[in-house]
């Protein structure tokens, strides 16, 4: 008989849909999901009609909580405490955010009930100041096991006294199986036609892409400045920016002032994976001048290497998928000259041809829903066994 495990998350992000369904197909554990129906800060969410509670014909074993915010900080989830008190799952997984008051209470309830408890989240970042680190460690010690996104976080947890066998690197993922099918069925002629549509005046030039929300922290202006610097060196590239956000107008103005507006296409937001995949595959590299997150996994899934900065303390855990000279290149953080040089290195030395297979292999081994589910199962079963 399958063990029963409840997963409590803030929201149900659309990018996690494939992971949720992969967890649902686990042969070892029945996973039930609890989250808010709504997203926030522009994150698209899974359609609530995919819950079995709404559509009895199938879908996810998914129940709904209510989020209470102060600004953009989630401080309480209404419903989580009663679920931890009244349900009888074999194990409970809470999202590891210490500012969520209800998570502290729910964790104490699990301890009192002697229910195995796992935290799923970023873990330690490695750059916490003393007080913040002390409180974060105090919170993390409420859990029996930890599922963290990256190996660096796991190392920081172990260095802070957590037992290695109780901290699992669970990675992160998108819909790798769909991406693999799209990649295998790619049509190079179609991509050339699309490139001509995007850049009719410069269709023979290599393309550099950024895909994601246009926010200040992504530092997309650095990419435009780097494209301008490369142009001044005699290396002209098209720049495709896919996404929307508060920085759009300023970036458009910047491209004009830099004299590269003919090389830059602001496509806008796109949620059609068939189109986004073509954008990524026709590009020589994906550049994320600020912190890089799932954009790295998105790009590598289609064999396109990633360029981002090398300061891991200001990076998302997904930056670990970018391995120097294997799946991408690093530049010096906040250094536009360095970024321009690295883009030149990538394109002039045709490194995509060298890296393409390794990019896909990196995601195939680690950053995919199947691998994540195997790790979830191992950690949950181990927590139940050793409680």
N, C-alpha and C positions, 0 to 999 in steps of 0.2 A: 504494500500500500504506500502511496506517495506521502511524503511529509508535507505539511502545510506551512506556508510562509507568507506573511503580510509585508508589503513594501509601501512605506509612506513617503511620498515626495511632495515638493511644493506645488508643482504643476505637472501636466502631462505634455512635454514638448514634442512637437511633431517629429523632430529628428530622432527621438527615442522610440518611435513606433515599431520599427523593425526589431529592436531589442526587446520590447515588451512582448511582442508576438513570439520571439524566439524563446524567451523565458516561459511563456505559456505552453510551449511545446516540449518543455523539459520532461524527461522520462522519470526523473527522480523526485521532483518537488512540484507541488501545485502552488503557483504564485498568485496572490490576490493583490490588487493595486488600490491605493487610496491617494487621492490628490484633489486639488481644486479643479473645477471645470474650466476655469479661466486662466489665461496667460497674463504676462505683464512685460513691460519694457520691449514690446514689439515681437515677442517670441510666439510663433504660431504653435497651436496645440492640436492634439489628436481630437478628432471629431467625437463628441460624447455619444453619438449613436453607435460607436464601436463598443460601448459598455454592454455587457449582458443584461444589466439592469434596465437598459433602454430597449435593446434589441435582443429578445429572448432566443433568437435563432442562432446566436453565436457571438463571437467577439471576445473581448477581454473581461476577466473577472475584476471589474473596476467599480469602485465606490467613491463617493464625492465628499470632500471636506470644504470648509469655507476658510479662506485666507484673510487674515487681518494684518494690515500694513501700517507702518509709520513711514511716510515717504515711499522709498523703494525698498525698504527693509521689512521682510516678513517677520513679525514678532509673535504670531500665534496662529495655530490652525484649530479652528473649532471642530470638534468631533474626534480628534486623534486620541484624547485622553480616555473617553468612554470606550473607544474601540480597543485600546490596550487593556482596559479593565475588564471588559465583558466578553471579548473573543478568546478563543482557545487555540491559537496557532502554535505550531511547534517552535517557530522562531519569528522574530520581528526585525525588520530593517527600517531604520530611520535615516532621513537625510541629515548629514553631519554638519548642521549649521548651529553654532552655539547661541546666536542672537534670537533663535526661535524658542520662546519661553515654554511653549507646549511640549517641545522635544525634551527639555530637561525633566519635566513632570512625567512624560510618557516613559522616559528612560528609567526613572526611579520606580515607576509602577512595574516595569518588566523585571527589574532587579528584585523587588519585593515578591513578585509572583514566581521568581526563579525561572523566567523565560529567557532563552538565548536571545541576545540583542546584538545586532550588527549596525554600525554606522557606515553610510555610503556617501562619499564626498571627496573633497580635495585633501583632507588630512592637513598636515602641517606644510606650510609654504616655505619655511626655512628663513624667512625674513621678518618674523614676528618680533616685536619688541617684548621686553621681559614680562610686563604685566599681561599683555594680550596672550603671549605664549603660555603663561601660567594658567590663565583661565581656560584657554583652549585645551590644554592637556588635562585639566581637571574635568572638563566636559567629556573629552574622549575616553577618559578612564571609566565612564559609566557603561561603556559598551564592552562586550566580550571579545568581539572581532571587528576588524575594519576592512572596508573595501575602498581603496583609494585609486584615483585616476592614473597616477604616474609613479614610476620607480623612484624618482627623487623624493617625492612625498613619503613613500614607504621607508626610504633610508632615513629621512628626518624623524619619522615616528620611532624607528628602531633605536636611533641615536638618543632619543628622548626617553627610552626605557620600556617601550612596548615590545612584547615578545614577537620575534620574527614570524613564527608560525601562525600568529593571530592577525597579521597584517598582509592583505592580499592586494596586489596590483590588478585592478579590474579593467583598466583602460577606458576608452570611450569609443563610440561608433556611430556610423550612419547606416544607410541601407546598402551594405556592401554587396549583397547578392544581386540586387537590381543593378547596381553600378557595374558589376562584373559582366552581366548580360549585355548591358549597353556598350561596354568597352569591346566585348568580343564581336558584337554585330556592327561596329562603327563603320561608317562609309566615308572614306577620305575625300571623295569628290564632293559630297554634301558639305563637308567642313570647309573646303576651298570656296564653294559658292557662298557659304555663310560669311566667310572672311571678306569676300568681295562686297557683300551687302553692308557689312559693318564699316569697312574702310575702303570705299570705292576709289579714293584717290591714291591710296598707298597699300593696295592689297598684297603686294609682294613682300612687304616688310614683316619681320617676326612680330609676334604679339606677346605682350606681357599682360597678365590679368590680375585684378583684385576682385574677389567676390565676397560679399558680406555687407553688414550694415555700415553706413558711412558715418562713423562716430569719431569724436576727437581722439579717443584713446587708440584708434587704429592708425593714426598719423599718415593718412593717405596723401597728404600734401607732400610728404617726403618722397613718395613714389613719383609724383609729377615733377618735382624738382630734379630727381635722379634721371628721369627720362630727358629733361631739358639739358642736363649736364652731358649725358651720353650723346645727345644730338650735337652739342657744341664740339664734341670730340670726333664727330663724323660718323657716329653709330646711331642710326635712326631706328626706332621701334614704335610700333603701334601700342597703345595702352587701352585696354578694355576694362572699364569699371562697372561691375554688376552689383547693384544694390541701391537702396534709398536710405535717407537719413538726414539729420540736421546739418551735415557738412556739405551737402550736395551743391548748393548755390555758391558757397565760397570756393569750392574746388573748381567749379566751372569758370568762375572769374579768374582763379589762379592759372588755369590752363591757357587762358587768353593772354594774360599778362606775361607768361613765360614764352609765348609764341609757339605753343605746341598744340593748339586747339584742333589742328588738322590731323594730329596723331592720336587724339584721345576721343574715345566713344563712351559717353555716359549712357549705358543701356537702361538703367533703372532697376528696380527690384524684379526678380523673376523667380517663380516657385515651380516652374515646369522643369523637372529633372532632365527630360530629353533635350531641352534647349541648353540648360546649364552645363550638362555633360559635354555638349559640342563646344561650348565656349572654352571649357577647361582643356579639352583635347586638342583644340587648334592653337593653344597657347604654348609658348616655349617654357614658361614658368609661371607660377603663382607667387605674387609678392605680397607679404603682409608686414609693412614697416613697423607697426606697433606690436602688441601681443597677438599671437596666433593661437586659435583654438581649433574647433572642428573644421575650419577652412582647410587646415593642413591635411586632415584625413580625406576630405572631399577631393582635394586636388590629387593626392597620391593615389587614390582609388582609380583614377583614370590615367595613371602613368605620368602625370605632370609634376616635376619637382618643385619644391617650395623654397623661397628665399625669405628669411626673417632674421631678426637680430639675435645675437648670441648671449644675451643676459637672461639666464634662466629665472632669476628672481623676479623678473617682470614679464614672465611668459606663462601661458596656460600649459597644463600637463601634456597636451597634444603636441607641443613643440618637441617632445622626446621622439616623435616619429620622424623628425627631420634630422638625418644623420649626415654630417659633413661629407661632401663628395660621394655620397651614396644615394640619398634621397633628396638632397637639396644643398643649399649653401647658406652660411651665416654672414651677416655684415656687422660692423660695429654699431651698437645702439645709438640712435640719434645722429648718425654721421651720414649725411646725404652723399658725400664724395665716396665713402666706402660702399654705400648702396649702389651707386652708379657703377663703380668698378666691378662689383659682384654680379650685377646684371650683365655687364659686358662679358665677364668671364663665362657665365652660364650660356649666353647666346652665341658669342663668337667662337667658342670652343665646342659648340653643339653638344652640350652635356646632357640634354634631354635624351638623346639617342642612347647615351651610356647608362643613364639612371632609370629609364622607364620601367624596366622589368623589376628593379629593386624597389621602386616606389610601390608598385602593386603588391609585391611580396611582403613588404612591411605591414600593409593593411591586412593582407590575407592571413598572416600569422598572428598578429596581435589585436589590431584595432577593428574588430568586427563583432557582430552580435553573437555568433556561435562561440567564439573564444570567451566572450564575456559571460555567456550563460554557463559554460563549463566551470568558470571560476566562481560564479555565484553559487552553483550547486556544491562545489567542493567546500567553499567557506561555510555555507549554511549547514550542510551535513556534519561538518567538523564541529561547528558550534553546538549543534544538538548533541552530538556524541560526547563532547567534553564538558557539558554544562554541569 
